[in-house]
Amino acid sequence: MTERTLWHPVAQSSEVVSAPLPVQLLEQPVVLWRNAEGEVQAFVDRCPHRGARLSMGRVENGNLECPYHGWQFATGGQCVKVPAVPDFTPPASQCVKAFEVQEAYGLVWVRLESSDSQLPVFAAESDEHLRKVNCGPYDVAASAPRIIENFLDMSHFGFVHEGWLGSRDATAMATYKVEAKDTGVIATGCKAVQPQSNLHSTQPAEVEYTYEVTAPYTAVLTKIPEEGSSKQGWREQIGLFICPVTPEISRVWFRLAVADFESTDEQLQTFQHTIFVQDQPVLESQLPKALPLDPRAEMHSAADRMSSAYRRFLKSQGITFGVC
């Protein structure tokens, strides 16, 4: 299995409306558009006639029209119209390459090569008690694995997120458990004292999280509800979904599944934004930008067990994009 056989998020569903939308995935230019039935299509963003960007065109009569000579391509990529030769019926060989596409978690997902891979699991999506809000996108000059590893790391809270997710007075990491799974790795019993873990916290409190890597470029944080809390039994989650644009550039979304029905979408997004823009400059400063998989390339401590397990997972999966 390679990166090209996995599902990747490339855009928010609400972005793909009446006009073609250009995106990039694994250095491949892709154009997204909706057909007459409202289904998202994903094509190579290059007309096979004379190489123009199809994303510069428009959707006409349920087909994608090239901006250069008006050639039209139907669902699946077949050319169905050549305006300069109106009586011509294009053969099956005259087509543009189409990719598999589906919508989930408020995002459009694309797979560049066919396989039996499944979408990364986001368990909270099916919990009707929880409210779903997307945050992003963020364009980050960092590799996707570096961003995942940052998300899994709690020992930076007291420094990067001082006064928010951590404090310099409480930086010791409690022992947590790491296990390998077929789809990734999971860390349980992850505890931290946080001054403000959400919009409504008023005093420092110890919180417990579970971190899980559910695909090479996807991770999920689950908040374990406190005993006796009104949210006991409600497993709030934050999903981190990353589009690997190039080996050193990524597009990032967060999906919140929370039991907060008092805050507005904008307030929830602003809180998440505050946290991530504290991370972003540090992420973009890291060298090498690709994540080293050789354990001798960087130093480690006992607090880094989850990130070390993540690196071993990437190596076992044969991931080469964004790593070194």
C-alpha positions as MATLAB code, in Angstrom:
seq = 'MTERTLWHPVAQSSEVVSAPLPVQLLEQPVVLWRNAEGEVQAFVDRCPHRGARLSMGRVENGNLECPYHGWQFATGGQCVKVPAVPDFTPPASQCVKAFEVQEAYGLVWVRLESSDSQLPVFAAESDEHLRKVNCGPYDVAASAPRIIENFLDMSHFGFVHEGWLGSRDATAMATYKVEAKDTGVIATGCKAVQPQSNLHSTQPAEVEYTYEVTAPYTAVLTKIPEEGSSKQGWREQIGLFICPVTPEISRVWFRLAVADFESTDEQLQTFQHTIFVQDQPVLESQLPKALPLDPRAEMHSAADRMSSAYRRFLKSQGITFGVC';
ca = [
       0.000    0.000    0.000;
       1.287    3.476   -0.879;
       0.175    7.036   -0.264;
      -1.559    7.054   -3.654;
      -3.809    4.152   -2.656;
      -5.063    5.906    0.507;
      -7.984    8.300    0.865;
      -6.964   11.921    1.489;
      -9.012   15.054    2.249;
      -8.565   17.735   -0.417;
     -11.300   20.343    0.191;
     -14.273   21.201    2.346;
     -17.496   19.965    0.722;
     -19.002   23.454    0.883;
     -16.183   24.757   -1.336;
     -17.239   22.605   -4.285;
     -20.293   24.400   -5.625;
     -21.030   25.710   -9.122;
     -17.470   26.357  -10.337;
     -14.490   23.990  -10.750;
     -12.096   24.015   -7.795;
      -8.346   23.399   -8.195;
      -6.586   21.414   -5.453;
      -3.309   19.545   -5.160;
      -2.692   16.127   -3.640;
       0.674   14.364   -3.434;
       2.016   16.922   -5.962;
      -0.784   15.986   -8.395;
      -2.968   18.902   -9.621;
      -6.640   17.887   -9.357;
      -9.850   19.673  -10.328;
     -13.053   19.114   -8.335;
     -16.531   19.843   -9.699;
     -20.150   18.754   -9.220;
     -22.181   17.101  -11.954;
     -25.915   17.593  -12.594;
     -26.733   15.087   -9.841;
     -24.661   17.044   -7.319;
     -21.944   14.397   -7.130;
     -18.354   15.588   -6.755;
     -15.998   14.564   -9.561;
     -12.194   14.629   -9.379;
     -10.132   14.831  -12.590;
      -6.517   15.460  -13.452;
      -6.366   19.238  -13.803;
      -5.126   19.123  -17.378;
      -7.124   18.952  -20.592;
      -5.844   16.033  -22.718;
      -6.377   18.130  -25.863;
      -3.825   20.946  -25.417;
      -2.923   20.818  -21.739;
      -4.905   23.763  -20.358;
      -6.005   23.773  -16.719;
      -9.567   22.440  -16.586;
     -10.081   24.293  -13.309;
     -10.047   27.521  -15.336;
     -13.145   26.339  -17.194;
     -16.743   26.011  -16.073;
     -19.520   23.488  -15.564;
     -21.833   23.512  -18.584;
     -24.902   21.271  -18.959;
     -23.626   18.947  -16.248;
     -20.209   18.562  -17.888;
     -16.812   20.103  -17.188;
     -15.854   22.471  -20.006;
     -12.246   23.292  -20.882;
     -11.517   27.069  -20.985;
      -9.347   26.809  -24.114;
     -11.419   25.103  -26.844;
     -14.614   24.241  -24.980;
     -14.165   20.484  -24.994;
     -16.626   18.995  -22.506;
     -16.011   16.039  -20.199;
     -18.779   14.083  -18.519;
     -18.903   12.182  -15.240;
     -16.097    9.611  -15.311;
     -13.933   11.708  -17.644;
     -15.242   10.834  -21.115;
     -15.120   13.654  -23.675;
     -18.656   14.224  -24.971;
     -18.319   17.413  -27.022;
     -15.765   19.032  -29.346;
     -17.331   22.372  -30.369;
     -15.032   22.882  -33.393;
     -16.303   19.586  -34.840;
     -19.950   19.447  -33.723;
     -20.810   16.227  -35.613;
     -17.834   14.339  -34.178;
     -18.464   11.645  -31.557;
     -15.335   11.357  -29.399;
     -14.106    7.761  -28.982;
     -13.558    6.177  -25.569;
      -9.843    6.958  -25.835;
     -10.567   10.706  -25.688;
     -10.991   11.175  -21.968;
      -9.418   12.812  -18.951;
      -8.201   10.691  -16.040;
     -10.740   10.591  -13.231;
     -10.010    9.729   -9.604;
     -12.201    8.044   -7.012;
     -13.912   10.558   -4.742;
     -16.301   10.580   -1.800;
     -17.590   13.006    0.806;
     -17.336   12.446    4.556;
     -16.828   14.509    7.717;
     -17.714   17.680    5.797;
     -14.758   17.099    3.445;
     -14.100   15.807   -0.062;
     -11.763   12.789   -0.107;
      -9.791   11.598   -3.139;
      -7.840    8.404   -3.826;
      -5.325    8.605   -6.686;
      -5.075    4.840   -7.219;
      -7.672    2.121   -6.642;
      -7.271   -0.162   -3.639;
      -9.304   -1.699   -0.840;
      -8.343    1.084    1.586;
     -11.113    2.587    3.725;
     -11.708    6.125    4.922;
     -10.077    6.843    8.291;
     -12.533    6.211   11.120;
     -13.932    9.167   13.076;
     -16.154    7.390   15.591;
     -17.820   10.515   17.006;
     -19.349   11.298   13.617;
     -22.213    8.869   14.306;
     -22.890   10.190   17.826;
     -25.993   12.346   17.489;
     -25.391   13.847   20.944;
     -22.311   15.642   19.641;
     -22.190   18.773   17.548;
     -19.872   18.749   14.503;
     -17.868   21.802   13.418;
     -14.983   21.993   10.931;
     -12.010   24.313   11.412;
      -9.626   25.333    8.641;
      -8.154   24.887    6.206;
      -4.662   25.848    7.316;
      -1.869   25.867    4.751;
       1.274   24.855    6.584;
       4.886   24.759    5.380;
       5.507   21.450    7.127;
       5.221   17.802    6.178;
       2.044   15.950    7.091;
       3.859   13.528    9.449;
       5.433   16.422   11.373;
       1.953   17.883   11.907;
       0.539   14.547   13.069;
       3.423   14.072   15.491;
       2.859   17.554   16.954;
      -0.815   16.701   17.513;
       0.183   13.542   19.409;
       2.701   15.365   21.635;
       1.550   16.578   25.066;
       4.969   17.512   26.439;
       5.023   20.794   24.490;
       1.799   22.096   26.096;
       3.510   24.031   28.897;
       5.744   25.871   26.447;
       3.921   26.378   23.153;
       0.450   26.607   24.734;
       1.354   28.144   28.097;
      -1.739   29.463   29.843;
      -4.031   27.541   27.519;
      -3.327   23.806   27.368;
      -0.400   23.742   29.774;
       1.729   25.458   32.368;
       5.475   25.667   32.991;
       4.706   24.661   36.580;
       3.255   21.296   35.528;
       5.293   19.828   32.683;
       5.937   16.306   34.018;
       4.310   13.648   31.847;
       2.458   10.823   33.557;
       3.126    7.342   32.173;
       0.747    6.408   29.377;
       0.158    3.228   27.376;
       0.876    2.823   23.650;
      -0.425   -0.022   21.501;
      -0.058   -0.830   17.817;
      -3.183   -1.394   15.714;
      -3.704   -2.495   12.118;
      -4.686    1.045   11.119;
      -2.171    2.903   13.280;
      -1.312    3.350   16.944;
      -3.225    4.353   20.061;
      -2.129    5.977   23.330;
      -4.354    5.747   26.400;
      -4.152    7.244   29.861;
      -2.682   10.521   28.573;
      -3.111   13.066   31.379;
      -2.250   16.738   31.716;
      -3.096   19.672   33.956;
      -4.608   22.332   31.697;
      -5.454   25.957   32.554;
      -8.056   26.135   29.767;
      -8.886   23.000   27.802;
     -12.078   24.480   26.352;
     -14.072   27.693   26.103;
     -15.873   27.235   29.403;
     -13.134   26.075   31.790;
     -12.608   28.511   34.648;
      -9.789   26.894   36.621;
      -6.925   24.454   36.019;
      -7.972   20.821   35.877;
      -6.425   17.464   35.107;
      -7.784   16.077   31.862;
      -7.393   12.666   30.277;
      -7.132   11.999   26.566;
      -6.776    9.111   24.185;
      -4.743    9.747   21.037;
      -5.124    7.519   18.023;
      -3.477    7.510   14.618;
      -6.170    6.118   12.296;
      -4.245    6.505    8.993;
      -0.757    7.762    8.072;
      -1.941   11.403    7.885;
      -4.970   11.288   10.223;
      -5.241   11.358   14.009;
      -8.066   11.602   16.539;
      -8.056   13.010   20.067;
     -10.746   11.661   22.410;
     -11.539   13.504   25.630;
     -12.295   11.101   28.478;
     -15.184   12.594   30.507;
     -14.557   13.167   34.194;
     -16.345   11.030   36.770;
     -19.572   12.709   37.852;
     -19.530   15.272   35.061;
     -22.683   16.106   33.111;
     -20.876   14.819   30.005;
     -19.986   11.454   31.516;
     -20.252    8.881   28.751;
     -20.056   11.450   25.930;
     -16.753   10.939   24.138;
     -15.930   14.287   22.561;
     -13.380   14.057   19.764;
     -11.153   16.247   17.610;
     -10.159   14.798   14.255;
      -7.027   16.005   12.475;
      -7.278   15.460    8.716;
      -4.314   16.409    6.527;
      -3.916   16.713    2.774;
      -0.238   16.093    1.883;
       0.141   18.697   -0.874;
       3.899   18.289   -1.358;
       6.462   16.507    0.849;
       6.934   19.802    2.735;
       3.548   21.557    2.408;
       0.252   20.419    3.911;
      -3.361   21.554    4.109;
      -4.966   20.914    7.488;
      -8.511   20.596    8.828;
      -9.813   19.895   12.314;
     -13.273   18.418   12.867;
     -14.738   19.008   16.315;
     -17.365   16.673   17.738;
     -18.312   18.348   21.008;
     -21.095   18.530   23.574;
     -20.906   22.339   23.613;
     -24.229   23.680   22.371;
     -23.837   27.124   23.909;
     -20.904   28.511   21.913;
     -21.279   29.646   18.323;
     -19.429   27.932   15.491;
     -17.191   30.995   15.294;
     -16.290   30.784   18.992;
     -15.375   27.102   18.725;
     -13.354   27.755   15.573;
     -11.592   30.727   17.176;
     -10.478   28.639   20.157;
      -9.107   25.918   17.887;
      -7.484   28.584   15.710;
      -5.758   30.106   18.728;
      -4.218   26.760   19.634;
      -3.082   25.830   16.119;
      -1.491   29.171   15.240;
       0.660   28.721   18.334;
       1.849   25.401   16.867;
       2.262   26.544   13.274;
       5.445   28.655   13.501;
       7.184   25.947   15.531;
       6.129   23.278   13.013;
       7.383   25.390   10.121;
      10.737   25.882   11.877;
      11.511   22.174   12.265;
      14.405   20.712   10.289;
      14.436   18.519    8.433;
      10.923   19.297    7.281;
      10.406   15.613    6.476;
       9.929   13.386    9.518;
      13.001   11.189   10.155;
      12.148    7.500   10.500;
      15.656    6.458   11.521;
      15.550    6.417   15.362;
      19.156    7.664   15.425;
      18.333   10.855   13.505;
      16.850   12.713   16.506;
      17.044   12.379   20.288;
      14.169   10.877   22.268;
      12.848   10.631   25.824;
      10.316    8.407   27.576;
       7.692   11.094   26.911;
       8.065   10.442   23.167;
       6.725    6.876   23.146;
       3.686    7.764   21.036;
       5.651    9.644   18.393;
       8.218    6.823   18.230;
       5.382    4.318   17.710;
       3.943    6.550   14.981;
       7.289    6.597   13.173;
       7.497    2.812   13.350;
       3.966    2.591   11.934;
       4.855    4.828    8.973;
       7.907    2.700    8.257;
       5.896   -0.532    8.454;
       3.362    0.873    5.971;
       6.027    1.837    3.458;
       5.148    5.531    3.658;
       7.702    7.663    1.798;
       5.901   11.000    1.280;
       6.877   13.558    3.926;
       9.396   11.312    5.678;
      13.122   10.730    5.396;
];
